[in-house]
Amino acid sequence: MMAIPATAAIAAPAVVGLPDFTDMVEKAGPAVVNIRTTEKMKSGAGAPGVGADDEEMQEFFKRFFGVPVPPRQQQPDRPSRPKPPGAAQPDEEVSRGVGSGFIISADGYVMTNAHVVEGADEVYVTLTDKREFKAKIIGSDKRTDVALVKIEGASLPRLALGDSSKVRVGEWVIAIGSPFGLDNTVTAGIVSAKARDTGDYLPLIQTDVAVNPGNSGGPLINMRGEVIGINSQIYSRSGGYMGISFAVPIDEAMRVSDQLKQSGKVIRGRIGVQIGELTKEVAESLGLAKAQGALVQRVEAAGPAEKAGVEAGDIILKFNGVNIERSSDLPRLVGSTKPGSNSVLTVWRKGANRDLKVVVAEMEAEKTAKREEKKPKAEQVANSLGLVVSDLTDAQKKELKVDGGVLVSGAEGAALRAGLRAGDVVLRLNNTDIKDAKQFAALVSKLDAKKMAVILVRRGDASQFVPIRPGT
């Protein structure tokens, strides 16, 4: 028997063949539509777009840079030019954008992105057989970037809906859409990751499928010919496609579209807290086994959470028994809960778990809190963390709705490197509430210089745990 050299590589399994998308595209293609939108010119307004190039650039800048195309400025020393023949007149329809969509029911319901139809006076849907329909916007939801429109038709081709919870990283997928107005363009790739956090309500599917302006609203399809997502975003430093694209999971999109179909809007729950991510250092300092949960930074006055007893500095570990692994899990769970429901929050506070009953309210517009500068008292106490602090006045305590705490009037050394600054309020050291400057100084003097400490800091309306090592 011939000996195999130790340096010989183990042969890789032979590649059987690449996937063939032809039959799937032939079947799915007719249900993918081109969506173009128009708006009516107002008296004294310039045309928002004149031709395909402007349409594409409008969407390109708006979607991928977050800003509209900069307006063309009239030079003050030059006379205005007369409008060329065929220029848009007041109350005339002018084209404003292009996108994609797909039919989800034989009677004409079409799903797309909210940003595709946003601001449109008219929406036109064109099928692959060149039939064009004027569509009615049933509703749109900016938070999830999902919109539902309706065209009048019967026995229309439609796409089968898949289960986005069963999507596997590495599986082949295709996108069909109208990039730059090129109808029914097919691109392919694989699922790169699942549950990417790019927004409060969207655990997006990440792929390497080429997606460009005009693809927005089109379907992401698996090898069984099922829609598993709506192509919505790209990640880019240049403004163009750079190998990463994102799709709204179809399960999330259908939950939204069902509500849009029923009432034209999406109703979400809220409990009135501002939250942040919990770091490993803070979790260890507070005695948590691992960094999980949502850190409560601020509690809305008279909101559901405050009525339930939630405090700034609490770590929300569970909502109705469901673990909060990342802070972004909480708004999704609360948002999908029917307003008026009685729910249970499991929070970690001062080294122990406690359950709090909360009545979920309906989401409303955010309120902007007023912030005022606070002047520190002249009498100050320094400590080894690099903080100079003073007692809070009764008026300050009343305004902050706290019973204790100390006001930071100066920060140096470890405190300065940790990001603390004058005007911050220290509410807690490790798991001990701070009553006044004298008590705080005594607690700091007993800290172990070899161990990381954590303080709960209030800045404006938000509270945050800050890890800090004494004497560094």
KOLGU-124962 format. One line per 4 residues: for each residue x, y, z of C-alpha. Coordinates in nm, 3 decimals. Layout:
REM residues N
X:Y:Z ~ ...
This chain:
REM residues 472
0.000:0.000:0.000 ~ 0.138:0.338:-0.096 ~ 0.185:0.574:0.195 ~ 0.019:0.915:0.170
0.256:1.204:0.241 ~ 0.171:1.395:0.559 ~ 0.149:1.717:0.359 ~ -0.108:1.579:0.115
-0.437:1.772:0.118 ~ -0.767:1.595:0.161 ~ -0.963:1.617:-0.163 ~ -1.269:1.841:-0.152
-1.602:1.692:-0.258 ~ -1.671:1.737:-0.627 ~ -1.910:2.017:-0.723 ~ -2.218:1.857:-0.878
-2.341:2.174:-1.046 ~ -2.467:2.526:-0.996 ~ -2.838:2.593:-0.945 ~ -3.057:2.645:-1.248
-3.304:2.933:-1.197 ~ -3.463:2.927:-1.541 ~ -3.786:2.740:-1.462 ~ -3.836:2.934:-1.139
-3.788:3.270:-1.311 ~ -4.025:3.172:-1.592 ~ -4.293:3.087:-1.335 ~ -4.239:3.377:-1.093
-4.160:3.654:-1.341 ~ -4.518:3.737:-1.451 ~ -4.617:3.818:-1.089 ~ -4.341:4.078:-1.048
-4.448:4.427:-1.150 ~ -4.296:4.764:-1.232 ~ -4.427:5.052:-1.021 ~ -4.401:5.411:-1.132
-4.536:5.706:-0.942 ~ -4.635:6.057:-1.042 ~ -4.727:6.379:-0.869 ~ -4.917:6.685:-0.984
-4.730:7.005:-1.043 ~ -4.830:7.288:-0.812 ~ -4.842:7.646:-0.932 ~ -4.497:7.805:-0.911
-4.317:7.475:-0.855 ~ -4.053:7.329:-1.082 ~ -4.077:6.982:-1.224 ~ -3.945:6.724:-0.980
-3.804:6.514:-1.259 ~ -3.767:6.524:-1.635 ~ -3.683:6.187:-1.774 ~ -3.555:5.851:-1.657
-3.215:5.976:-1.538 ~ -3.369:6.224:-1.296 ~ -3.618:5.965:-1.169 ~ -3.343:5.716:-1.097
-3.123:5.974:-0.927 ~ -3.412:6.099:-0.714 ~ -3.468:5.749:-0.577 ~ -3.096:5.680:-0.558
-3.021:5.983:-0.342 ~ -3.334:5.953:-0.133 ~ -3.306:5.584:-0.054 ~ -2.934:5.527:-0.029
-2.805:5.866:0.087 ~ -3.113:5.962:0.286 ~ -3.146:6.299:0.107 ~ -3.317:6.418:-0.209
-3.124:6.532:-0.514 ~ -2.999:6.885:-0.443 ~ -3.216:7.137:-0.628 ~ -3.069:7.320:-0.920
-3.017:7.678:-0.805 ~ -3.100:7.975:-1.028 ~ -2.801:8.210:-1.045 ~ -2.907:8.551:-0.908
-2.725:8.744:-1.182 ~ -2.881:8.547:-1.465 ~ -3.231:8.594:-1.603 ~ -3.460:8.293:-1.572
-3.491:8.088:-1.887 ~ -3.823:8.033:-2.061 ~ -3.971:7.687:-2.020 ~ -3.894:7.459:-2.314
-4.178:7.313:-2.518 ~ -4.334:7.018:-2.338 ~ -4.225:7.133:-1.990 ~ -4.462:7.043:-1.709
-4.737:7.297:-1.639 ~ -4.926:7.354:-1.312 ~ -5.163:7.065:-1.225 ~ -4.994:6.843:-1.485
-4.876:6.494:-1.380 ~ -4.500:6.452:-1.378 ~ -4.303:6.138:-1.310 ~ -4.141:6.119:-0.965
-3.996:5.768:-0.923 ~ -3.974:5.403:-1.022 ~ -3.972:5.084:-0.821 ~ -4.086:4.724:-0.810
-4.353:4.515:-0.647 ~ -4.519:4.174:-0.664 ~ -4.874:4.045:-0.673 ~ -4.979:3.848:-0.364
-5.342:3.773:-0.455 ~ -5.525:3.693:-0.778 ~ -5.765:3.985:-0.722 ~ -5.486:4.243:-0.744
-5.321:4.315:-0.409 ~ -4.960:4.421:-0.469 ~ -4.687:4.449:-0.207 ~ -4.400:4.696:-0.230
-4.190:4.930:-0.016 ~ -4.341:5.232:0.159 ~ -4.065:5.455:0.022 ~ -4.160:5.357:-0.335
-4.509:5.510:-0.308 ~ -4.439:5.781:-0.049 ~ -4.557:6.124:-0.165 ~ -4.716:5.993:-0.485
-5.039:6.141:-0.623 ~ -5.082:5.851:-0.864 ~ -4.937:5.499:-0.873 ~ -4.919:5.293:-1.192
-4.852:4.919:-1.199 ~ -4.723:4.756:-1.517 ~ -4.724:4.378:-1.569 ~ -4.480:4.184:-1.785
-4.748:4.148:-2.055 ~ -4.745:4.534:-2.078 ~ -5.087:4.581:-1.919 ~ -5.086:4.894:-1.704
-5.321:4.964:-1.414 ~ -5.379:5.271:-1.201 ~ -5.337:5.149:-0.843 ~ -5.494:5.257:-0.516
-5.268:5.286:-0.211 ~ -5.435:5.079:0.060 ~ -5.181:5.183:0.322 ~ -4.811:5.211:0.400
-4.596:5.175:0.710 ~ -4.269:5.370:0.726 ~ -4.133:5.181:1.028 ~ -4.119:4.854:0.836
-4.104:5.011:0.487 ~ -4.400:4.803:0.370 ~ -4.685:4.926:0.149 ~ -4.993:4.759:0.003
-5.156:4.878:-0.321 ~ -5.453:4.743:-0.514 ~ -5.521:4.711:-0.885 ~ -5.850:4.605:-1.039
-5.810:4.264:-1.197 ~ -5.902:3.897:-1.177 ~ -5.707:3.574:-1.215 ~ -5.383:3.768:-1.200
-5.053:3.581:-1.163 ~ -4.934:3.579:-0.802 ~ -4.633:3.464:-0.606 ~ -4.642:3.194:-0.341
-4.542:3.315:0.005 ~ -4.273:3.131:0.197 ~ -4.181:3.112:0.565 ~ -3.900:3.354:0.645
-3.843:3.188:0.982 ~ -3.715:2.882:0.794 ~ -3.460:3.075:0.587 ~ -3.111:2.926:0.616
-2.786:3.115:0.585 ~ -2.609:3.001:0.269 ~ -2.918:2.907:0.067 ~ -2.955:3.037:-0.288
-3.202:3.319:-0.354 ~ -3.289:3.547:-0.644 ~ -3.425:3.900:-0.675 ~ -3.651:4.017:-0.956
-3.719:4.386:-1.012 ~ -3.670:4.695:-1.223 ~ -3.325:4.840:-1.145 ~ -3.286:5.172:-1.327
-3.618:5.099:-1.500 ~ -3.497:4.773:-1.660 ~ -3.810:4.560:-1.609 ~ -3.789:4.203:-1.482
-3.416:4.198:-1.423 ~ -3.304:3.885:-1.236 ~ -3.005:3.872:-0.999 ~ -2.893:3.583:-0.780
-2.688:3.517:-0.467 ~ -2.709:3.361:-0.123 ~ -2.848:3.451:0.216 ~ -2.555:3.603:0.405
-2.715:3.644:0.748 ~ -3.050:3.656:0.925 ~ -3.204:3.895:1.175 ~ -2.974:4.188:1.102
-3.062:4.478:1.330 ~ -3.095:4.787:1.116 ~ -3.411:4.920:1.275 ~ -3.639:4.882:1.575
-3.899:4.671:1.399 ~ -3.699:4.503:1.125 ~ -3.480:4.196:1.175 ~ -3.372:4.206:0.810
-3.246:3.925:0.585 ~ -2.898:4.004:0.453 ~ -2.794:3.873:0.111 ~ -2.526:3.931:-0.151
-2.787:3.958:-0.428 ~ -2.728:4.264:-0.646 ~ -2.991:4.527:-0.563 ~ -2.994:4.874:-0.718
-3.228:5.175:-0.738 ~ -3.552:5.049:-0.888 ~ -3.523:4.705:-0.723 ~ -3.692:4.846:-0.412
-4.017:4.663:-0.338 ~ -3.935:4.360:-0.549 ~ -3.938:4.002:-0.415 ~ -3.655:3.795:-0.272
-3.733:3.438:-0.380 ~ -3.601:3.101:-0.259 ~ -3.530:2.794:-0.469 ~ -3.889:2.671:-0.419
-4.019:2.981:-0.593 ~ -4.153:3.131:-0.269 ~ -4.119:3.493:-0.160 ~ -3.919:3.516:0.161
-3.861:3.891:0.166 ~ -3.905:4.235:0.009 ~ -3.583:4.391:-0.123 ~ -3.552:4.719:0.059
-3.202:4.848:0.139 ~ -2.833:4.823:0.060 ~ -2.524:4.892:0.267 ~ -2.291:5.126:0.087
-2.013:5.376:0.148 ~ -2.017:5.496:-0.210 ~ -2.392:5.513:-0.274 ~ -2.385:5.215:-0.512
-2.425:4.842:-0.459 ~ -2.124:4.700:-0.269 ~ -2.219:4.336:-0.221 ~ -2.461:4.367:0.073
-2.837:4.406:0.045 ~ -3.125:4.368:0.288 ~ -3.481:4.240:0.260 ~ -3.782:4.273:0.489
-3.882:3.919:0.601 ~ -4.210:3.820:0.437 ~ -4.359:3.707:0.771 ~ -4.311:4.058:0.911
-4.437:4.214:0.588 ~ -4.755:4.004:0.584 ~ -4.838:4.095:0.945 ~ -4.813:4.458:0.843
-5.006:4.417:0.516 ~ -5.290:4.235:0.693 ~ -5.338:4.536:0.920 ~ -5.309:4.775:0.626
-5.576:4.578:0.443 ~ -5.809:4.587:0.743 ~ -5.767:4.944:0.860 ~ -5.516:5.122:0.635
-5.269:5.162:0.920 ~ -5.059:4.961:1.164 ~ -5.136:4.973:1.535 ~ -4.846:4.903:1.771
-4.804:4.874:2.142 ~ -4.574:5.086:2.357 ~ -4.475:5.101:2.723 ~ -4.293:5.435:2.735
-3.926:5.359:2.789 ~ -3.603:5.462:2.617 ~ -3.364:5.169:2.608 ~ -3.003:5.091:2.524
-2.775:4.791:2.480 ~ -2.621:4.623:2.786 ~ -2.245:4.574:2.763 ~ -2.055:4.275:2.900
-1.867:4.494:3.149 ~ -2.184:4.644:3.291 ~ -2.356:4.304:3.308 ~ -2.066:4.154:3.504
-2.051:4.450:3.741 ~ -2.423:4.418:3.814 ~ -2.403:4.044:3.876 ~ -2.575:3.924:3.559
-2.456:3.593:3.415 ~ -2.438:3.735:3.063 ~ -2.499:4.053:2.869 ~ -2.864:4.022:2.775
-3.173:4.234:2.810 ~ -3.264:4.596:2.744 ~ -3.118:4.868:2.965 ~ -3.380:5.127:3.064
-3.227:5.471:3.010 ~ -3.537:5.680:3.056 ~ -3.894:5.622:3.173 ~ -4.167:5.840:3.028
-4.352:6.043:3.289 ~ -4.699:5.900:3.359 ~ -4.642:5.635:3.092 ~ -4.730:5.264:3.121
-4.381:5.165:3.241 ~ -4.368:5.431:3.513 ~ -4.713:5.326:3.636 ~ -4.586:4.967:3.648
-4.288:5.069:3.864 ~ -4.010:5.053:3.603 ~ -3.709:5.270:3.690 ~ -3.415:5.406:3.495
-3.130:5.158:3.538 ~ -3.355:4.852:3.532 ~ -3.255:4.573:3.294 ~ -3.562:4.426:3.119
-3.485:4.056:3.083 ~ -3.822:3.921:2.969 ~ -4.149:4.042:2.817 ~ -4.442:3.808:2.881
-4.194:3.530:2.955 ~ -4.000:3.574:2.630 ~ -3.626:3.635:2.679 ~ -3.485:3.968:2.562
-3.149:3.867:2.416 ~ -3.078:4.207:2.259 ~ -3.231:4.545:2.332 ~ -3.388:4.549:1.983
-3.601:4.246:2.078 ~ -3.809:4.452:2.322 ~ -3.967:4.707:2.083 ~ -4.057:4.425:1.842
-4.232:4.225:2.114 ~ -4.407:4.526:2.262 ~ -4.493:4.666:1.919 ~ -4.667:4.344:1.818
-4.874:4.340:2.139 ~ -5.231:4.468:2.120 ~ -5.279:4.798:2.305 ~ -5.469:4.747:2.628
-5.313:4.407:2.691 ~ -5.191:4.319:3.040 ~ -4.827:4.212:3.017 ~ -4.547:4.118:3.252
-4.196:4.264:3.252 ~ -3.917:4.073:3.426 ~ -3.652:4.324:3.532 ~ -3.314:4.300:3.703
-3.270:4.562:3.975 ~ -3.004:4.582:4.245 ~ -2.900:4.220:4.211 ~ -3.243:4.055:4.195
-3.523:3.976:3.950 ~ -3.870:4.117:3.993 ~ -4.189:4.092:3.785 ~ -4.383:4.407:3.705
-4.731:4.417:3.552 ~ -4.773:4.671:3.274 ~ -5.070:4.769:3.058 ~ -4.952:4.819:2.699
-5.061:5.148:2.542 ~ -5.095:5.243:2.176 ~ -4.789:5.395:2.009 ~ -4.809:5.768:1.962
-4.587:6.051:1.845 ~ -4.271:6.098:2.050 ~ -4.266:6.384:2.294 ~ -3.962:6.604:2.317
-3.854:6.659:2.674 ~ -3.731:6.999:2.786 ~ -3.377:7.017:2.910 ~ -3.230:7.288:3.125
-2.876:7.352:3.241 ~ -2.828:7.300:3.613 ~ -2.574:7.497:3.813 ~ -2.376:7.293:4.069
-2.353:7.402:4.430 ~ -2.036:7.566:4.547 ~ -1.971:7.299:4.811 ~ -1.813:6.998:4.637
-1.665:6.662:4.735 ~ -1.390:6.495:4.531 ~ -1.341:6.117:4.504 ~ -1.093:5.865:4.366
-1.297:5.799:4.050 ~ -1.193:6.141:3.926 ~ -1.536:6.292:3.995 ~ -1.614:6.618:4.168
-1.972:6.602:4.290 ~ -2.219:6.796:4.501 ~ -2.560:6.737:4.654 ~ -2.873:6.793:4.447
-3.110:7.067:4.558 ~ -3.469:6.980:4.645 ~ -3.581:7.157:4.326 ~ -3.341:6.949:4.116
-3.462:6.627:4.278 ~ -3.821:6.723:4.211 ~ -3.746:6.806:3.849 ~ -3.558:6.478:3.797
-3.817:6.282:3.999 ~ -3.547:6.120:4.214 ~ -3.499:6.086:4.589 ~ -3.121:6.111:4.582
-2.813:6.131:4.363 ~ -2.521:6.368:4.322 ~ -2.445:6.629:4.058 ~ -2.116:6.607:3.868
-1.942:6.946:3.853 ~ -1.607:6.815:3.726 ~ -1.450:6.503:3.576 ~ -1.087:6.400:3.531
-0.878:6.084:3.501 ~ -1.089:5.768:3.484 ~ -1.416:5.960:3.489 ~ -1.312:6.182:3.201
-1.195:5.883:2.995 ~ -1.526:5.710:3.064 ~ -1.707:6.004:2.904 ~ -1.849:6.168:3.217
-1.889:6.544:3.226 ~ -2.020:6.833:3.431 ~ -2.400:6.831:3.454 ~ -2.430:6.451:3.475
-2.616:6.310:3.775 ~ -2.489:5.993:3.948 ~ -2.783:5.789:4.077 ~ -2.627:5.455:4.170
-2.289:5.296:4.237 ~ -2.290:4.924:4.155 ~ -2.615:4.812:4.322 ~ -2.640:5.090:4.583
-2.858:5.399:4.540 ~ -2.678:5.728:4.603 ~ -2.833:5.957:4.866 ~ -2.583:6.243:4.884
-2.221:6.343:4.817 ~ -2.096:6.232:5.160 ~ -2.234:5.879:5.119 ~ -2.103:5.860:4.762
-1.751:5.953:4.876 ~ -1.765:5.685:5.147 ~ -1.874:5.419:4.896 ~ -1.603:5.517:4.648
-1.335:5.500:4.917 ~ -1.420:5.132:4.976 ~ -1.400:5.027:4.610 ~ -1.146:4.763:4.510
-0.901:4.918:4.263 ~ -0.860:4.578:4.096 ~ -1.230:4.546:4.011 ~ -1.441:4.733:3.763
-1.719:4.942:3.916 ~ -2.031:5.064:3.740 ~ -2.226:5.382:3.802 ~ -2.575:5.476:3.683
-2.554:5.821:3.523 ~ -2.842:6.047:3.429 ~ -2.778:6.290:3.143 ~ -3.074:6.497:3.035
-3.371:6.262:3.017 ~ -3.172:5.939:2.969 ~ -2.987:5.714:3.214 ~ -2.693:5.490:3.129
-2.460:5.253:3.318 ~ -2.097:5.353:3.281 ~ -1.816:5.106:3.376 ~ -1.518:5.270:3.547
-1.212:5.142:3.733 ~ -1.103:5.331:4.047 ~ -0.764:5.501:4.034 ~ -0.699:5.447:3.661
